[in-house]
Amino acid sequence: MKIVYSILGTYNAGGMERVLANKANYLAKLGHELTIVTTDQKVREPNFELHPQIRQVDLGINYTDDDGLGIFRKMLSYKRRQRIHRERLEAFLMQVKADIVISMFDHDVSFMHELKKDGSKKVLEIHFSRFKRLQYDRKGLWKIVNTWRTAQDLALARKYDHFVVLTHEDLTYWKGLKNSVVIPNAQTFSPPQRAALIERRAIAVGRFDYQKGFDQLISIWNVIHARCPDWKLDIYGQGPLKEAMEAQIHELGLEQQILLHAPVKNIMDAYMRSSLALMSSRYEGLPMALLEAQACGLPMISYACKCGPRDIIKPGKNGFLIAEGDQEDFADKACRLMENQQRRQQMGQAAWEMAESFDEERIMRQWILLFERLMKGEKR
């Protein structure tokens, strides 16, 4: 098959970029012809290694050049960039004549379904929840714009040949769609053995931004430290809130207890050195941090945010789900596992066994079957 993925860029160290790299590499190894089309790559190298047979093409739209503009200037510029984007993407697709073209719910989502002359089937996949735009916590005119765009998302998803969501929870929010299906992310790796869970270290992974809620996790750790002072927290990531996080850590006097790390290529080693995985996100799609932690056999504690944690964590079995914002319960559940090694081991074993549900072979079979059905003209 000829398959094209369309995304803003592959230079970020985010979960969506990691998932794309894994899927594209898997398909390329099977002999399928893969192309990744970007809009804002700017000659930067992909953050995650790609199979040498994968073709990379950048359209040079550069939406991110408008970051920081006021709403009216940004809207005017966006309209112009959308027109150029459509023209260049359509010309490229006419040249490639792909079988399947996948939008990652990025800037192409508003028009890709209309590009029919190339003959490809158009698939839309979303890596966030139905209400992701409203969870950005924007105010004023931006809030009005995001509310309107949230309403439009449903209409747009309906126009694609198929629409793929990550969780059964999120599927319930896309009401009335007959072209939708759930295909979760696959876990990134499958270690030959699970983590020992003896180190007094917890781990959290994610971009340093509002979504990941690390401000709350730092406050939670202040409570944990009073009860379990010999434990440390490693947070891996990067992003615009790094300085604010460092200031909060300093204000609480936790410089020796909370360590911020830049993203690493082999994050599996960091999980394997840890004994507990924590996630404080305000919203998700299907969090790779939890899938990776579970693959390593770590018990997990997470806010029960929309969407994803409920599809991974079975409370009391492989971890705990905490009501959003309940920092006291979050800290208490964490300390319970820190103080009880036997309970940690039981939950870690359960996580290790339950990780099989997100095995790459199993997940990619679902994608290949979907592509084959679309090429045969089957809707479901």
matplotlib code that plots the C-alpha trace (Angstrom):
import matplotlib.pyplot as plt

x = [0.0, 1.0, 0.3, 0.7, 0.7, 0.1, 1.3, 2.7, 6.2, 8.2, 10.8, 9.0, 9.5, 5.8, 3.6, 1.9, 5.3, 6.5, 3.3, 3.6, 7.2, 6.4, 3.5, 5.3, 8.4, 6.2, 4.5, 7.7, 9.3, 6.4, 7.2, 4.5, 5.4, 5.3, 5.5, 5.2, 4.1, 4.8, 4.1, 6.5, 9.6, 12.1, 14.8, 14.9, 15.6, 12.8, 13.1, 12.4, 14.3, 12.5, 13.0, 15.3, 12.6, 10.2, 10.0, 9.8, 8.3, 7.8, 5.3, 6.9, 3.6, 5.1, 1.9, 4.1, 5.6, 2.3, 2.6, 2.4, 0.3, -3.0, -6.2, -7.2, -3.8, -3.4, -6.8, -6.0, -2.6, -4.2, -6.6, -3.8, -1.7, -4.7, -5.1, -1.4, -1.5, -4.5, -2.9, 0.4, -1.0, -3.4, -0.6, 1.5, -1.3, -2.0, 1.7, 1.9, -1.5, -1.6, -4.0, -4.5, -3.9, -4.1, -4.7, -3.4, -6.2, -3.8, -4.2, -5.3, -8.4, -10.7, -10.0, -8.3, -11.6, -12.4, -9.2, -10.8, -9.1, -6.1, -8.4, -7.0, -9.1, -9.0, -8.6, -8.8, -7.2, -7.2, -4.7, -6.6, -10.1, -13.3, -13.1, -9.4, -9.9, -12.0, -9.4, -6.7, -8.1, -8.0, -10.0, -12.0, -12.2, -10.0, -12.5, -15.3, -13.2, -12.4, -16.0, -17.0, -14.2, -15.2, -18.7, -17.2, -14.9, -17.9, -19.1, -15.6, -15.0, -18.2, -16.8, -13.8, -13.9, -13.0, -12.4, -10.2, -10.2, -8.0, -10.3, -13.8, -14.5, -13.8, -15.9, -19.0, -18.4, -18.5, -22.2, -23.9, -20.7, -21.1, -17.6, -15.7, -13.7, -11.4, -7.8, -5.6, -1.9, 0.5, 3.1, 6.4, 8.5, 8.3, 11.1, 12.2, 11.5, 9.6, 11.1, 12.4, 10.3, 12.9, 14.3, 12.7, 11.9, 8.7, 8.6, 6.5, 6.9, 5.4, 5.7, 6.1, 2.9, -0.6, -2.0, 0.3, -0.6, 2.9, 2.2, -0.3, 2.1, 4.8, 2.3, 1.3, 5.0, 5.3, 2.7, 4.3, 7.7, 6.4, 5.3, 7.8, 11.0, 13.3, 11.5, 12.5, 10.5, 12.0, 10.1, 11.2, 10.2, 10.6, 8.4, 7.4, 6.6, 10.1, 11.1, 7.8, 8.2, 11.7, 10.5, 7.8, 10.2, 12.6, 9.8, 8.8, 12.5, 12.2, 15.4, 16.8, 13.5, 12.2, 14.6, 13.7, 15.3, 15.4, 13.8, 16.0, 16.0, 15.8, 13.1, 12.6, 15.8, 14.3, 11.1, 13.0, 14.9, 11.6, 9.0, 5.9, 4.5, 2.5, 0.3, -1.3, -2.7, -5.8, -6.6, -5.2, -5.9, -4.4, -1.2, 1.9, 3.5, 1.0, 1.4, 5.2, 5.1, 2.7, 4.9, 7.7, 5.5, 5.1, 2.0, 0.4, -1.5, -3.3, -6.0, -9.2, -9.1, -10.6, -9.5, -7.3, -6.5, -9.7, -8.8, -5.5, -5.8, -8.1, -8.3, -6.9, -5.4, -2.6, -2.9, -5.3, -7.5, -7.9, -10.7, -9.4, -7.9, -7.9, -4.3, -4.8, -6.1, -3.4, -0.7, -2.3, -2.5, 1.1, 2.3, 0.4, 2.4, 5.6, 5.2, 4.1, 6.5, 4.4, 1.4, 3.7, 4.9, 1.4, 0.2, 3.4, 2.9, -0.7, 0.4, 3.0, 0.4, -2.2, 0.3, -0.4, -3.6, -1.5, 1.0, 2.3, 1.5, -2.1, -2.7, -1.0, -3.1, -6.2, -4.7, -3.8, -7.2, -8.8, -6.7, -7.5, -11.2, -11.1, -9.3, -12.0, -14.6, -15.9, -17.1, -16.8]
y = [0.0, 3.6, 5.4, 9.1, 10.6, 14.4, 16.2, 19.6, 18.2, 15.3, 17.3, 17.3, 14.7, 14.3, 11.3, 11.8, 12.0, 8.9, 7.0, 8.1, 7.0, 3.6, 3.0, 4.3, 2.2, -0.9, -0.5, 0.4, -2.8, -4.8, -3.2, -0.6, 2.7, 5.4, 9.2, 11.7, 15.2, 18.1, 21.8, 23.2, 20.9, 23.6, 21.2, 19.9, 16.2, 14.0, 13.5, 9.7, 7.5, 6.7, 3.7, 4.7, 3.9, 6.4, 9.5, 12.9, 15.9, 19.4, 21.8, 24.9, 26.4, 27.2, 27.9, 28.2, 31.4, 33.0, 31.9, 35.0, 37.1, 38.6, 36.8, 39.0, 39.0, 35.3, 34.6, 36.6, 34.9, 31.5, 31.9, 32.7, 29.7, 27.4, 28.3, 27.7, 24.5, 23.2, 24.0, 22.4, 19.3, 18.7, 19.0, 16.6, 14.0, 14.2, 13.4, 10.5, 8.8, 7.2, 4.5, 5.9, 9.4, 10.0, 13.4, 13.6, 16.1, 19.0, 22.0, 19.9, 18.6, 21.3, 20.5, 17.2, 15.3, 17.5, 16.5, 13.7, 13.9, 11.8, 8.9, 8.1, 7.1, 9.8, 8.7, 11.1, 10.1, 12.1, 11.9, 14.0, 13.9, 15.2, 18.4, 19.0, 22.6, 23.6, 22.1, 24.6, 27.0, 29.9, 33.0, 35.7, 35.6, 32.5, 30.6, 31.6, 30.5, 27.1, 26.5, 27.1, 24.9, 22.1, 22.1, 22.0, 19.1, 16.7, 17.8, 17.5, 14.0, 12.8, 13.7, 11.4, 7.8, 6.7, 8.4, 6.7, 7.6, 6.2, 5.2, 3.7, 6.6, 9.2, 7.3, 8.0, 11.8, 11.6, 10.9, 9.9, 9.0, 5.9, 6.0, 5.8, 3.1, 2.7, 1.8, 2.5, 3.5, 0.6, 0.5, 1.8, -1.1, -4.5, -5.1, -8.7, -8.4, -6.0, -3.4, -4.6, -1.9, -1.6, 1.9, 4.7, 6.7, 7.7, 8.9, 11.3, 12.0, 14.7, 18.1, 20.9, 22.7, 23.3, 20.0, 17.8, 19.5, 19.3, 22.3, 20.0, 17.1, 19.3, 20.3, 16.7, 15.7, 18.3, 16.3, 13.0, 14.2, 14.9, 11.3, 9.4, 11.7, 9.1, 8.9, 11.1, 12.1, 12.2, 14.3, 13.9, 16.5, 20.0, 22.9, 26.5, 26.0, 24.7, 27.9, 28.1, 24.5, 25.2, 28.2, 26.2, 23.4, 26.0, 27.7, 24.4, 23.5, 20.3, 20.7, 17.4, 15.5, 16.5, 16.3, 17.7, 15.9, 16.7, 14.1, 11.0, 8.7, 5.6, 6.4, 2.7, 2.7, 5.5, 3.6, 0.4, 2.3, 3.5, 1.9, 4.0, 6.1, 9.2, 11.3, 14.6, 15.6, 17.8, 16.0, 13.4, 11.2, 7.9, 8.7, 7.1, 7.7, 5.2, 2.7, 2.8, 2.6, -0.4, -2.1, -1.9, -3.3, -0.1, 0.5, 3.7, 6.6, 9.1, 11.7, 10.2, 12.9, 12.8, 10.6, 7.6, 6.7, 4.8, 2.6, 1.7, 1.7, -0.8, 0.7, -1.5, -3.9, -2.2, 1.3, 3.9, 6.5, 9.8, 12.3, 15.3, 17.9, 15.7, 16.2, 14.8, 11.4, 11.3, 11.8, 9.2, 6.5, 7.2, 6.9, 3.6, 2.1, 3.6, 2.1, -1.3, -3.1, -6.2, -4.2, -2.5, -5.8, -7.2, -4.2, -4.2, -7.8, -7.0, -4.1, -6.2, -8.8, -6.3, -4.6, -7.3, -5.6, -2.8, -5.0, -3.5, -6.6, -6.6, -2.9, -2.7, -5.7, -3.5, -0.6, -2.9, -4.5, -1.0, 0.1, -3.1, -2.7, 0.9, -0.1, -2.7, -0.1, -1.4, 1.1, -1.0]
z = [0.0, -0.5, 2.8, 3.6, 7.1, 7.4, 10.6, 11.6, 12.2, 13.5, 15.4, 18.8, 21.5, 22.0, 22.3, 19.0, 17.2, 18.9, 18.0, 14.4, 14.1, 15.6, 13.2, 10.1, 10.9, 11.4, 8.1, 6.3, 7.5, 6.0, 2.6, 2.4, 0.9, 3.6, 3.3, 6.1, 5.0, 7.3, 7.4, 9.9, 9.9, 8.7, 7.8, 11.4, 12.0, 13.3, 17.0, 16.7, 14.3, 11.1, 8.8, 5.9, 3.3, 4.8, 2.6, 4.4, 2.6, 4.1, 2.5, 4.1, 5.5, 8.9, 11.0, 14.1, 12.8, 13.9, 17.5, 19.7, 17.3, 18.5, 17.6, 14.7, 13.0, 13.6, 12.0, 8.9, 8.6, 9.2, 6.4, 4.0, 5.2, 4.9, 1.3, 0.5, 2.5, 0.6, -2.8, -2.0, -0.3, -3.2, -5.7, -3.7, -3.4, -7.1, -7.7, -5.2, -5.9, -2.4, -1.3, 2.2, 3.5, 7.2, 8.9, 12.5, 13.3, 12.6, 10.3, 7.4, 9.1, 7.7, 4.1, 3.5, 3.2, 0.2, -1.7, -3.8, -7.2, -6.1, -5.4, -1.9, 1.1, 3.8, 7.4, 10.4, 13.7, 16.9, 19.7, 22.2, 23.6, 22.0, 24.2, 23.9, 22.7, 25.7, 28.0, 26.9, 29.5, 27.2, 28.0, 26.2, 22.4, 22.3, 24.4, 22.0, 19.0, 20.7, 21.6, 18.0, 16.7, 19.1, 17.6, 14.1, 14.9, 15.0, 11.5, 10.1, 11.6, 9.9, 6.4, 6.5, 5.2, 8.6, 12.0, 14.6, 18.3, 21.0, 23.8, 24.3, 26.7, 24.0, 21.4, 23.6, 23.2, 19.3, 19.2, 15.9, 14.0, 11.9, 10.5, 13.9, 15.4, 18.5, 17.9, 20.9, 20.8, 21.0, 23.8, 22.6, 23.9, 25.5, 28.0, 28.5, 32.2, 34.4, 36.7, 40.1, 41.9, 44.7, 44.0, 46.0, 42.9, 41.2, 37.6, 35.5, 31.8, 29.6, 28.1, 30.6, 29.9, 31.3, 30.0, 32.1, 35.4, 36.8, 39.0, 40.9, 40.9, 42.6, 45.2, 45.7, 46.2, 48.9, 50.9, 49.9, 51.1, 54.6, 54.8, 52.7, 52.8, 51.3, 48.0, 44.9, 41.9, 38.4, 35.8, 32.2, 29.6, 28.2, 27.5, 28.3, 32.0, 32.9, 34.7, 36.6, 37.7, 38.9, 40.8, 42.5, 43.4, 44.9, 46.8, 48.4, 49.1, 47.1, 45.0, 46.3, 46.0, 42.6, 39.6, 36.2, 33.2, 29.5, 27.2, 26.6, 23.6, 25.8, 28.3, 29.0, 31.1, 33.3, 33.8, 34.7, 37.4, 38.9, 41.2, 40.6, 37.7, 38.4, 36.0, 36.9, 33.4, 33.1, 29.8, 27.6, 24.5, 25.4, 27.5, 26.2, 29.7, 31.2, 28.4, 28.7, 32.5, 32.3, 29.8, 32.3, 35.1, 37.1, 39.3, 38.2, 39.9, 37.7, 37.7, 36.0, 33.4, 29.9, 28.2, 28.5, 32.1, 32.5, 29.5, 31.1, 34.9, 36.6, 40.2, 42.8, 40.3, 38.4, 40.0, 41.2, 39.5, 41.5, 41.2, 39.2, 41.6, 44.7, 45.7, 49.2, 47.9, 45.2, 47.8, 50.1, 47.4, 46.4, 49.9, 50.5, 47.6, 48.7, 52.2, 51.0, 48.7, 48.5, 47.2, 44.7, 43.5, 43.1, 41.1, 39.1, 38.1, 37.1, 35.0, 33.3, 32.4, 31.3, 29.0, 26.5, 25.5, 23.9, 22.2, 18.9, 16.8, 18.1, 17.5, 14.1, 12.9, 13.5, 11.4, 8.5, 8.6, 8.5, 5.5, 3.6, 4.2, 3.0, -0.2, -0.8, -0.4, 3.0, 5.5, 8.6]

ax = plt.figure().add_subplot(projection="3d")
ax.plot(x, y, z, "-o")
ax.set_aspect("equal")
plt.show()
